Amino acid sequence: MTMASKNQTYYKNPFFVARKIGSMRILISTLDPRKIFQIDEIGFRIWSLINGKRDFNKIVKSTLYSKKTLDSSRALKKSKAAILKFIKDIQKIGAISSTK
């Protein structure tokens, strides 16, 4: 598995799904229901954008523009770092992979 980077395109593991349950958002393995991960609203949005066609920069733009959080270059840099960390985290648990 290639580790997450800003120059890659990501696709979902078909055995992971994201669900809203009340006010909670979770990522769950359909193969092992004990693998449940709580994610926030932004993580849920990022998950919905991962489709094997969007690269990191397109995911960032879609996430941030939808939230209108591009108020400074410092905020943009911090947001990109947070999105990359989330992508790395869900890649570590096997929920996504990256193209080579």
Buried (B, 14 or more C-beta within 10 A) or exposed (E): EEEBEEEBBBBBBEEBBBEEEEEEBBBBBEEEEEBEBEBEEBBBBBBEBBEEEBBBEEBBEBBBEEEEBEEEEEEBEEBBEBBBEBBEBBBEEBBBBBEE
